């Protein structure tokens, strides 16, 4: 909610005093939760993007394992 208020024009100082949250925390939330617009009108937050990258690395490792196991089973 605070990030939305900031994005609609409220100042960080006003939000900080109104909600009792430090400026540093507000800036961290803004960085974490402000959506990034992609080419196809799809938007993700930096946090979601980081999770997607982690999942992609995991899936690539699984793919490599499956490829190696296929070569082992193909020999038999």
PDB file of N, CA, C and O in Angstrom:
ATOM      1  N   UNK A   1       0.829  -1.185   0.000  1.00  0.00           N
ATOM      2  CA  UNK A   1       0.000   0.000   0.000  1.00  0.00           C
ATOM      3  C   UNK A   1       0.877   1.253   0.000  1.00  0.00           C
ATOM      4  O   UNK A   1       0.593   2.213  -0.716  1.00  0.00           O
ATOM      5  N   UNK A   2       1.938   1.241   0.802  1.00  0.00           N
ATOM      6  CA  UNK A   2       2.823   2.398   0.872  1.00  0.00           C
ATOM      7  C   UNK A   2       3.502   2.636  -0.474  1.00  0.00           C
ATOM      8  O   UNK A   2       3.672   3.781  -0.892  1.00  0.00           O
ATOM      9  N   UNK A   3       3.887   1.563  -1.149  1.00  0.00           N
ATOM     10  CA  UNK A   3       4.516   1.695  -2.468  1.00  0.00           C
ATOM     11  C   UNK A   3       3.522   2.287  -3.458  1.00  0.00           C
ATOM     12  O   UNK A   3       3.887   3.145  -4.262  1.00  0.00           O
ATOM     13  N   UNK A   4       2.282   1.843  -3.410  1.00  0.00           N
ATOM     14  CA  UNK A   4       1.262   2.401  -4.298  1.00  0.00           C
ATOM     15  C   UNK A   4       1.055   3.889  -4.027  1.00  0.00           C
ATOM     16  O   UNK A   4       0.929   4.683  -4.960  1.00  0.00           O
ATOM     17  N   UNK A   5       1.020   4.266  -2.745  1.00  0.00           N
ATOM     18  CA  UNK A   5       0.871   5.685  -2.401  1.00  0.00           C
ATOM     19  C   UNK A   5       2.057   6.491  -2.916  1.00  0.00           C
ATOM     20  O   UNK A   5       1.882   7.600  -3.421  1.00  0.00           O
ATOM     21  N   UNK A   6       3.254   5.943  -2.793  1.00  0.00           N
ATOM     22  CA  UNK A   6       4.450   6.622  -3.286  1.00  0.00           C
ATOM     23  C   UNK A   6       4.376   6.789  -4.809  1.00  0.00           C
ATOM     24  O   UNK A   6       4.688   7.854  -5.342  1.00  0.00           O
ATOM     25  N   UNK A   7       3.962   5.732  -5.492  1.00  0.00           N
ATOM     26  CA  UNK A   7       3.881   5.779  -6.955  1.00  0.00           C
ATOM     27  C   UNK A   7       2.792   6.724  -7.459  1.00  0.00           C
ATOM     28  O   UNK A   7       2.852   7.182  -8.600  1.00  0.00           O
ATOM     29  N   UNK A   8       1.797   7.018  -6.620  1.00  0.00           N
ATOM     30  CA  UNK A   8       0.745   7.945  -7.030  1.00  0.00           C
ATOM     31  C   UNK A   8       1.041   9.385  -6.634  1.00  0.00           C
ATOM     32  O   UNK A   8       0.217  10.273  -6.850  1.00  0.00           O
ATOM     33  N   UNK A   9       2.232   9.621  -6.047  1.00  0.00           N
ATOM     34  CA  UNK A   9       2.629  11.006  -5.806  1.00  0.00           C
ATOM     35  C   UNK A   9       2.883  11.408  -4.368  1.00  0.00           C
ATOM     36  O   UNK A   9       3.337  12.527  -4.131  1.00  0.00           O
ATOM     37  N   UNK A  10       2.615  10.563  -3.412  1.00  0.00           N
ATOM     38  CA  UNK A  10       2.908  10.912  -2.017  1.00  0.00           C
ATOM     39  C   UNK A  10       4.417  10.924  -1.808  1.00  0.00           C
ATOM     40  O   UNK A  10       5.140  10.100  -2.367  1.00  0.00           O
ATOM     41  N   UNK A  11       4.877  11.863  -1.001  1.00  0.00           N
ATOM     42  CA  UNK A  11       6.321  11.945  -0.769  1.00  0.00           C
ATOM     43  C   UNK A  11       6.755  10.909   0.265  1.00  0.00           C
ATOM     44  O   UNK A  11       5.964  10.479   1.105  1.00  0.00           O
ATOM     45  N   UNK A  12       8.015  10.522   0.187  1.00  0.00           N
ATOM     46  CA  UNK A  12       8.544   9.539   1.122  1.00  0.00           C
ATOM     47  C   UNK A  12       8.553  10.088   2.551  1.00  0.00           C
ATOM     48  O   UNK A  12       8.350   9.336   3.504  1.00  0.00           O
ATOM     49  N   UNK A  13       8.782  11.363   2.699  1.00  0.00           N
ATOM     50  CA  UNK A  13       8.786  11.982   4.038  1.00  0.00           C
ATOM     51  C   UNK A  13       7.398  11.921   4.665  1.00  0.00           C
ATOM     52  O   UNK A  13       7.265  11.607   5.848  1.00  0.00           O
ATOM     53  N   UNK A  14       6.358  12.221   3.878  1.00  0.00           N
ATOM     54  CA  UNK A  14       4.986  12.161   4.389  1.00  0.00           C
ATOM     55  C   UNK A  14       4.614  10.738   4.782  1.00  0.00           C
ATOM     56  O   UNK A  14       4.028  10.512   5.840  1.00  0.00           O
ATOM     57  N   UNK A  15       4.951   9.797   3.940  1.00  0.00           N
ATOM     58  CA  UNK A  15       4.636   8.397   4.225  1.00  0.00           C
ATOM     59  C   UNK A  15       5.397   7.902   5.442  1.00  0.00           C
ATOM     60  O   UNK A  15       4.864   7.139   6.248  1.00  0.00           O
ATOM     61  N   UNK A  16       6.639   8.335   5.574  1.00  0.00           N
ATOM     62  CA  UNK A  16       7.456   7.937   6.708  1.00  0.00           C
ATOM     63  C   UNK A  16       6.858   8.415   8.029  1.00  0.00           C
ATOM     64  O   UNK A  16       6.763   7.656   8.993  1.00  0.00           O
ATOM     65  N   UNK A  17       6.461   9.670   8.056  1.00  0.00           N
ATOM     66  CA  UNK A  17       5.896  10.208   9.299  1.00  0.00           C
ATOM     67  C   UNK A  17       4.492   9.677   9.567  1.00  0.00           C
ATOM     68  O   UNK A  17       4.122   9.459  10.720  1.00  0.00           O
ATOM     69  N   UNK A  18       3.710   9.468   8.511  1.00  0.00           N
ATOM     70  CA  UNK A  18       2.336   9.001   8.684  1.00  0.00           C
ATOM     71  C   UNK A  18       2.269   7.551   9.160  1.00  0.00           C
ATOM     72  O   UNK A  18       1.437   7.212  10.001  1.00  0.00           O
ATOM     73  N   UNK A  19       3.133   6.706   8.631  1.00  0.00           N
ATOM     74  CA  UNK A  19       3.063   5.284   8.953  1.00  0.00           C
ATOM     75  C   UNK A  19       4.143   4.822   9.931  1.00  0.00           C
ATOM     76  O   UNK A  19       4.152   3.661  10.339  1.00  0.00           O
ATOM     77  N   UNK A  20       5.039   5.708  10.303  1.00  0.00           N
ATOM     78  CA  UNK A  20       6.069   5.360  11.277  1.00  0.00           C
ATOM     79  C   UNK A  20       7.100   4.375  10.743  1.00  0.00           C
ATOM     80  O   UNK A  20       7.605   3.525  11.477  1.00  0.00           O
ATOM     81  N   UNK A  21       7.403   4.501   9.460  1.00  0.00           N
ATOM     82  CA  UNK A  21       8.375   3.625   8.808  1.00  0.00           C
ATOM     83  C   UNK A  21       9.517   4.492   8.308  1.00  0.00           C
ATOM     84  O   UNK A  21       9.287   5.594   7.811  1.00  0.00           O
ATOM     85  N   UNK A  22      10.752   4.003   8.436  1.00  0.00           N
ATOM     86  CA  UNK A  22      11.894   4.816   8.023  1.00  0.00           C
ATOM     87  C   UNK A  22      11.945   4.978   6.504  1.00  0.00           C
ATOM     88  O   UNK A  22      11.388   4.172   5.758  1.00  0.00           O
ATOM     89  N   UNK A  23      12.623   6.036   6.065  1.00  0.00           N
ATOM     90  CA  UNK A  23      12.796   6.296   4.635  1.00  0.00           C
ATOM     91  C   UNK A  23      13.512   5.137   3.954  1.00  0.00           C
ATOM     92  O   UNK A  23      13.170   4.755   2.835  1.00  0.00           O
ATOM     93  N   UNK A  24      14.505   4.585   4.636  1.00  0.00           N
ATOM     94  CA  UNK A  24      15.285   3.483   4.071  1.00  0.00           C
ATOM     95  C   UNK A  24      14.389   2.281   3.791  1.00  0.00           C
ATOM     96  O   UNK A  24      14.510   1.640   2.747  1.00  0.00           O
ATOM     97  N   UNK A  25      13.496   1.979   4.721  1.00  0.00           N
ATOM     98  CA  UNK A  25      12.566   0.864   4.546  1.00  0.00           C
ATOM     99  C   UNK A  25      11.627   1.128   3.383  1.00  0.00           C
ATOM    100  O   UNK A  25      11.355   0.232   2.584  1.00  0.00           O
ATOM    101  N   UNK A  26      11.132   2.349   3.283  1.00  0.00           N
ATOM    102  CA  UNK A  26      10.227   2.703   2.187  1.00  0.00           C
ATOM    103  C   UNK A  26      10.939   2.543   0.847  1.00  0.00           C
ATOM    104  O   UNK A  26      10.362   2.000  -0.094  1.00  0.00           O
ATOM    105  N   UNK A  27      12.187   3.009   0.746  1.00  0.00           N
ATOM    106  CA  UNK A  27      12.932   2.868  -0.503  1.00  0.00           C
ATOM    107  C   UNK A  27      13.197   1.394  -0.827  1.00  0.00           C
ATOM    108  O   UNK A  27      13.165   1.001  -1.994  1.00  0.00           O
ATOM    109  N   UNK A  28      13.457   0.583   0.192  1.00  0.00           N
ATOM    110  CA  UNK A  28      13.658  -0.857  -0.038  1.00  0.00           C
ATOM    111  C   UNK A  28      12.375  -1.491  -0.577  1.00  0.00           C
ATOM    112  O   UNK A  28      12.422  -2.317  -1.488  1.00  0.00           O
ATOM    113  N   UNK A  29      11.243  -1.106  -0.020  1.00  0.00           N
ATOM    114  CA  UNK A  29       9.951  -1.631  -0.494  1.00  0.00           C
ATOM    115  C   UNK A  29       9.678  -1.175  -1.923  1.00  0.00           C
ATOM    116  O   UNK A  29       9.186  -1.949  -2.744  1.00  0.00           O
ATOM    117  N   UNK A  30       9.997   0.079  -2.216  1.00  0.00           N
ATOM    118  CA  UNK A  30       9.777   0.604  -3.567  1.00  0.00           C
ATOM    119  C   UNK A  30      10.612  -0.199  -4.559  1.00  0.00           C
ATOM    120  O   UNK A  30      10.123  -0.581  -5.623  1.00  0.00           O
ATOM    121  N   UNK A  31      11.863  -0.452  -4.213  1.00  0.00           N
ATOM    122  CA  UNK A  31      12.739  -1.205  -5.104  1.00  0.00           C
ATOM    123  C   UNK A  31      12.231  -2.640  -5.282  1.00  0.00           C
ATOM    124  O   UNK A  31      12.308  -3.202  -6.374  1.00  0.00           O
ATOM    125  N   UNK A  32      11.716  -3.219  -4.204  1.00  0.00           N
ATOM    126  CA  UNK A  32      11.300  -4.619  -4.242  1.00  0.00           C
ATOM    127  C   UNK A  32       9.940  -4.820  -4.917  1.00  0.00           C
ATOM    128  O   UNK A  32       9.739  -5.825  -5.598  1.00  0.00           O
ATOM    129  N   UNK A  33       9.014  -3.890  -4.741  1.00  0.00           N
ATOM    130  CA  UNK A  33       7.641  -4.119  -5.170  1.00  0.00           C
ATOM    131  C   UNK A  33       7.146  -3.270  -6.337  1.00  0.00           C
ATOM    132  O   UNK A  33       6.000  -3.426  -6.758  1.00  0.00           O
ATOM    133  N   UNK A  34       7.973  -2.383  -6.867  1.00  0.00           N
ATOM    134  CA  UNK A  34       7.548  -1.602  -8.025  1.00  0.00           C
ATOM    135  C   UNK A  34       7.661  -2.480  -9.267  1.00  0.00           C
ATOM    136  O   UNK A  34       8.738  -3.005  -9.551  1.00  0.00           O
ATOM    137  N   UNK A  35       6.577  -2.646 -10.005  1.00  0.00           N
ATOM    138  CA  UNK A  35       6.598  -3.535 -11.175  1.00  0.00           C
ATOM    139  C   UNK A  35       7.529  -3.046 -12.281  1.00  0.00           C
ATOM    140  O   UNK A  35       7.701  -1.846 -12.493  1.00  0.00           O
ATOM    141  N   UNK A  36       8.119  -4.009 -12.973  1.00  0.00           N
ATOM    142  CA  UNK A  36       8.951  -3.733 -14.142  1.00  0.00           C
ATOM    143  C   UNK A  36       8.117  -4.094 -15.362  1.00  0.00           C
ATOM    144  O   UNK A  36       7.620  -5.215 -15.471  1.00  0.00           O
ATOM    145  N   UNK A  37       7.966  -3.149 -16.272  1.00  0.00           N
ATOM    146  CA  UNK A  37       7.180  -3.398 -17.486  1.00  0.00           C
ATOM    147  C   UNK A  37       8.030  -4.173 -18.485  1.00  0.00           C
ATOM    148  O   UNK A  37       9.166  -3.793 -18.770  1.00  0.00           O
ATOM    149  N   UNK A  38       7.479  -5.252 -19.010  1.00  0.00           N
ATOM    150  CA  UNK A  38       8.161  -6.059 -20.005  1.00  0.00           C
ATOM    151  C   UNK A  38       7.643  -5.691 -21.398  1.00  0.00           C
ATOM    152  O   UNK A  38       6.737  -4.868 -21.528  1.00  0.00           O
ATOM    153  N   UNK A  39       8.213  -6.294 -22.422  1.00  0.00           N
ATOM    154  CA  UNK A  39       7.864  -5.962 -23.802  1.00  0.00           C
ATOM    155  C   UNK A  39       6.405  -6.266 -24.142  1.00  0.00           C
ATOM    156  O   UNK A  39       5.766  -5.499 -24.863  1.00  0.00           O
ATOM    157  N   UNK A  40       5.883  -7.357 -23.639  1.00  0.00           N
ATOM    158  CA  UNK A  40       4.538  -7.801 -24.017  1.00  0.00           C
ATOM    159  C   UNK A  40       3.453  -7.340 -23.032  1.00  0.00           C
ATOM    160  O   UNK A  40       2.476  -8.052 -22.797  1.00  0.00           O
ATOM    161  N   UNK A  41       3.633  -6.166 -22.472  1.00  0.00           N
ATOM    162  CA  UNK A  41       2.693  -5.570 -21.508  1.00  0.00           C
ATOM    163  C   UNK A  41       2.541  -6.403 -20.240  1.00  0.00           C
ATOM    164  O   UNK A  41       1.557  -6.262 -19.514  1.00  0.00           O
ATOM    165  N   UNK A  42       3.493  -7.251 -19.982  1.00  0.00           N
ATOM    166  CA  UNK A  42       3.519  -8.080 -18.796  1.00  0.00           C
ATOM    167  C   UNK A  42       4.429  -7.389 -17.796  1.00  0.00           C
ATOM    168  O   UNK A  42       5.492  -6.901 -18.179  1.00  0.00           O
ATOM    169  N   UNK A  43       4.051  -7.333 -16.544  1.00  0.00           N
ATOM    170  CA  UNK A  43       4.908  -6.684 -15.563  1.00  0.00           C
ATOM    171  C   UNK A  43       5.168  -7.611 -14.385  1.00  0.00           C
ATOM    172  O   UNK A  43       4.295  -8.376 -13.973  1.00  0.00           O
ATOM    173  N   UNK A  44       6.380  -7.532 -13.851  1.00  0.00           N
ATOM    174  CA  UNK A  44       6.775  -8.314 -12.683  1.00  0.00           C
ATOM    175  C   UNK A  44       7.534  -7.403 -11.736  1.00  0.00           C
ATOM    176  O   UNK A  44       8.104  -6.392 -12.148  1.00  0.00           O
ATOM    177  N   UNK A  45       7.534  -7.768 -10.478  1.00  0.00           N
ATOM    178  CA  UNK A  45       8.331  -7.021  -9.509  1.00  0.00           C
ATOM    179  C   UNK A  45       9.745  -7.590  -9.523  1.00  0.00           C
ATOM    180  O   UNK A  45       9.949  -8.727  -9.948  1.00  0.00           O
ATOM    181  N   UNK A  46      10.715  -6.818  -9.066  1.00  0.00           N
ATOM    182  CA  UNK A  46      12.081  -7.354  -9.001  1.00  0.00           C
ATOM    183  C   UNK A  46      12.166  -8.631  -8.170  1.00  0.00           C
ATOM    184  O   UNK A  46      12.960  -9.522  -8.471  1.00  0.00           O
ATOM    185  N   UNK A  47      11.351  -8.716  -7.127  1.00  0.00           N
ATOM    186  CA  UNK A  47      11.329  -9.919  -6.290  1.00  0.00           C
ATOM    187  C   UNK A  47      10.839 -11.122  -7.100  1.00  0.00           C
ATOM    188  O   UNK A  47      11.425 -12.203  -7.030  1.00  0.00           O
ATOM    189  N   UNK A  48       9.768 -10.932  -7.865  1.00  0.00           N
ATOM    190  CA  UNK A  48       9.257 -12.007  -8.719  1.00  0.00           C
ATOM    191  C   UNK A  48      10.292 -12.389  -9.778  1.00  0.00           C
ATOM    192  O   UNK A  48      10.471 -13.569 -10.078  1.00  0.00           O
ATOM    193  N   UNK A  49      10.959 -11.407 -10.331  1.00  0.00           N
ATOM    194  CA  UNK A  49      11.966 -11.649 -11.355  1.00  0.00           C
ATOM    195  C   UNK A  49      13.106 -12.504 -10.799  1.00  0.00           C
ATOM    196  O   UNK A  49      13.574 -13.430 -11.461  1.00  0.00           O
ATOM    197  N   UNK A  50      13.548 -12.191  -9.587  1.00  0.00           N
ATOM    198  CA  UNK A  50      14.616 -12.967  -8.946  1.00  0.00           C
ATOM    199  C   UNK A  50      14.165 -14.410  -8.709  1.00  0.00           C
ATOM    200  O   UNK A  50      14.940 -15.346  -8.901  1.00  0.00           O
ATOM    201  N   UNK A  51      12.910 -14.583  -8.290  1.00  0.00           N
ATOM    202  CA  UNK A  51      12.385 -15.935  -8.083  1.00  0.00           C
ATOM    203  C   UNK A  51      12.324 -16.709  -9.394  1.00  0.00           C
ATOM    204  O   UNK A  51      12.630 -17.901  -9.430  1.00  0.00           O
ATOM    205  N   UNK A  52      11.930 -16.033 -10.469  1.00  0.00           N
ATOM    206  CA  UNK A  52      11.882 -16.674 -11.783  1.00  0.00           C
ATOM    207  C   UNK A  52      13.277 -17.088 -12.257  1.00  0.00           C
ATOM    208  O   UNK A  52      13.446 -18.159 -12.840  1.00  0.00           O
ATOM    209  N   UNK A  53      14.258 -16.248 -12.007  1.00  0.00           N
ATOM    210  CA  UNK A  53      15.627 -16.591 -12.391  1.00  0.00           C
ATOM    211  C   UNK A  53      16.126 -17.800 -11.613  1.00  0.00           C
ATOM    212  O   UNK A  53      16.782 -18.675 -12.179  1.00  0.00           O
ATOM    213  N   UNK A  54      15.823 -17.856 -10.330  1.00  0.00           N
ATOM    214  CA  UNK A  54      16.217 -18.998  -9.509  1.00  0.00           C
ATOM    215  C   UNK A  54      15.557 -20.270 -10.017  1.00  0.00           C
ATOM    216  O   UNK A  54      16.206 -21.310 -10.127  1.00  0.00           O
ATOM    217  N   UNK A  55      14.278 -20.190 -10.322  1.00  0.00           N
ATOM    218  CA  UNK A  55      13.560 -21.348 -10.840  1.00  0.00           C
ATOM    219  C   UNK A  55      14.136 -21.786 -12.189  1.00  0.00           C
ATOM    220  O   UNK A  55      14.255 -22.982 -12.455  1.00  0.00           O
ATOM    221  N   UNK A  56      14.491 -20.826 -13.032  1.00  0.00           N
ATOM    222  CA  UNK A  56      15.049 -21.155 -14.335  1.00  0.00           C
ATOM    223  C   UNK A  56      16.391 -21.878 -14.187  1.00  0.00           C
ATOM    224  O   UNK A  56      16.651 -22.845 -14.903  1.00  0.00           O
ATOM    225  N   UNK A  57      17.243 -21.419 -13.267  1.00  0.00           N
ATOM    226  CA  UNK A  57      18.518 -22.098 -13.028  1.00  0.00           C
ATOM    227  C   UNK A  57      18.284 -23.522 -12.545  1.00  0.00           C
ATOM    228  O   UNK A  57      18.976 -24.446 -12.972  1.00  0.00           O
ATOM    229  N   UNK A  58      17.322 -23.700 -11.664  1.00  0.00           N
ATOM    230  CA  UNK A  58      16.983 -25.028 -11.142  1.00  0.00           C
ATOM    231  C   UNK A  58      16.515 -25.939 -12.276  1.00  0.00           C
ATOM    232  O   UNK A  58      16.940 -27.091 -12.360  1.00  0.00           O
ATOM    233  N   UNK A  59      15.652 -25.434 -13.138  1.00  0.00           N
ATOM    234  CA  UNK A  59      15.147 -26.228 -14.250  1.00  0.00           C
ATOM    235  C   UNK A  59      16.247 -26.579 -15.251  1.00  0.00           C
ATOM    236  O   UNK A  59      16.242 -27.670 -15.821  1.00  0.00           O
ATOM    237  N   UNK A  60      17.180 -25.669 -15.466  1.00  0.00           N
ATOM    238  CA  UNK A  60      18.302 -25.960 -16.361  1.00  0.00           C
ATOM    239  C   UNK A  60      19.157 -27.094 -15.803  1.00  0.00           C
ATOM    240  O   UNK A  60      19.597 -27.968 -16.549  1.00  0.00           O
ATOM    241  N   UNK A  61      19.394 -27.080 -14.485  1.00  0.00           N
ATOM    242  CA  UNK A  61      20.158 -28.161 -13.856  1.00  0.00           C
ATOM    243  C   UNK A  61      19.422 -29.482 -14.003  1.00  0.00           C
ATOM    244  O   UNK A  61      20.038 -30.503 -14.310  1.00  0.00           O
ATOM    245  N   UNK A  62      18.113 -29.473 -13.788  1.00  0.00           N
ATOM    246  CA  UNK A  62      17.324 -30.692 -13.954  1.00  0.00           C
ATOM    247  C   UNK A  62      17.408 -31.205 -15.381  1.00  0.00           C
ATOM    248  O   UNK A  62      17.524 -32.410 -15.606  1.00  0.00           O
ATOM    249  N   UNK A  63      17.348 -30.290 -16.349  1.00  0.00           N
ATOM    250  CA  UNK A  63      17.466 -30.666 -17.761  1.00  0.00           C
ATOM    251  C   UNK A  63      18.792 -31.345 -18.051  1.00  0.00           C
ATOM    252  O   UNK A  63      18.835 -32.363 -18.742  1.00  0.00           O
ATOM    253  N   UNK A  64      19.867 -30.789 -17.529  1.00  0.00           N
ATOM    254  CA  UNK A  64      21.189 -31.377 -17.734  1.00  0.00           C
ATOM    255  C   UNK A  64      21.270 -32.777 -17.136  1.00  0.00           C
ATOM    256  O   UNK A  64      21.845 -33.681 -17.742  1.00  0.00           O
ATOM    257  N   UNK A  65      20.699 -32.955 -15.961  1.00  0.00           N
ATOM    258  CA  UNK A  65      20.684 -34.272 -15.318  1.00  0.00           C
ATOM    259  C   UNK A  65      19.905 -35.263 -16.179  1.00  0.00           C
ATOM    260  O   UNK A  65      20.341 -36.395 -16.382  1.00  0.00           O
ATOM    261  N   UNK A  66      18.763 -34.836 -16.677  1.00  0.00           N
ATOM    262  CA  UNK A  66      17.962 -35.716 -17.522  1.00  0.00           C
ATOM    263  C   UNK A  66      18.679 -36.071 -18.823  1.00  0.00           C
ATOM    264  O   UNK A  66      18.605 -37.213 -19.278  1.00  0.00           O
ATOM    265  N   UNK A  67      19.368 -35.108 -19.422  1.00  0.00           N
ATOM    266  CA  UNK A  67      20.123 -35.380 -20.645  1.00  0.00           C
ATOM    267  C   UNK A  67      21.217 -36.414 -20.390  1.00  0.00           C
ATOM    268  O   UNK A  67      21.414 -37.332 -21.187  1.00  0.00           O
ATOM    269  N   UNK A  68      21.924 -36.258 -19.274  1.00  0.00           N
ATOM    270  CA  UNK A  68      22.994 -37.205 -18.941  1.00  0.00           C
ATOM    271  C   UNK A  68      22.425 -38.592 -18.670  1.00  0.00           C
ATOM    272  O   UNK A  68      23.007 -39.597 -19.080  1.00  0.00           O
ATOM    273  N   UNK A  69      21.299 -38.645 -17.987  1.00  0.00           N
ATOM    274  CA  UNK A  69      20.711 -39.959 -17.700  1.00  0.00           C
ATOM    275  C   UNK A  69      20.191 -40.619 -18.975  1.00  0.00           C
ATOM    276  O   UNK A  69      20.233 -41.844 -19.094  1.00  0.00           O
ATOM    277  N   UNK A  70      19.710 -39.837 -19.914  1.00  0.00           N
ATOM    278  CA  UNK A  70      19.248 -40.395 -21.189  1.00  0.00           C
ATOM    279  C   UNK A  70      20.408 -41.028 -21.959  1.00  0.00           C
ATOM    280  O   UNK A  70      20.240 -42.081 -22.574  1.00  0.00           O
ATOM    281  N   UNK A  71      21.575 -40.397 -21.930  1.00  0.00           N
ATOM    282  CA  UNK A  71      22.723 -40.981 -22.625  1.00  0.00           C
ATOM    283  C   UNK A  71      23.164 -42.276 -21.951  1.00  0.00           C
ATOM    284  O   UNK A  71      23.584 -43.208 -22.636  1.00  0.00           O
ATOM    285  N   UNK A  72      23.078 -42.353 -20.640  1.00  0.00           N
ATOM    286  CA  UNK A  72      23.438 -43.568 -19.911  1.00  0.00           C
ATOM    287  C   UNK A  72      22.463 -44.690 -20.266  1.00  0.00           C
ATOM    288  O   UNK A  72      22.890 -45.811 -20.541  1.00  0.00           O
ATOM    289  N   UNK A  73      21.170 -44.406 -20.264  1.00  0.00           N
ATOM    290  CA  UNK A  73      20.173 -45.439 -20.565  1.00  0.00           C
ATOM    291  C   UNK A  73      20.180 -45.815 -22.046  1.00  0.00           C
ATOM    292  O   UNK A  73      19.816 -46.939 -22.392  1.00  0.00           O
ATOM    293  N   UNK A  74      20.581 -44.910 -22.911  1.00  0.00           N
ATOM    294  CA  UNK A  74      20.621 -45.207 -24.342  1.00  0.00           C
ATOM    295  C   UNK A  74      21.746 -46.193 -24.662  1.00  0.00           C
ATOM    296  O   UNK A  74      21.655 -46.936 -25.639  1.00  0.00           O
ATOM    297  N   UNK A  75      22.792 -46.206 -23.855  1.00  0.00           N
ATOM    298  CA  UNK A  75      23.907 -47.129 -24.069  1.00  0.00           C
ATOM    299  C   UNK A  75      23.536 -48.566 -23.731  1.00  0.00           C
ATOM    300  O   UNK A  75      24.097 -49.500 -24.304  1.00  0.00           O
ATOM    301  N   UNK A  76      22.607 -48.751 -22.819  1.00  0.00           N
ATOM    302  CA  UNK A  76      22.255 -50.101 -22.348  1.00  0.00           C
ATOM    303  C   UNK A  76      21.344 -50.829 -23.251  1.00  0.00           C
ATOM    304  O   UNK A  76      20.974 -51.969 -22.968  1.00  0.00           O
TER     305      UNK A  76
END
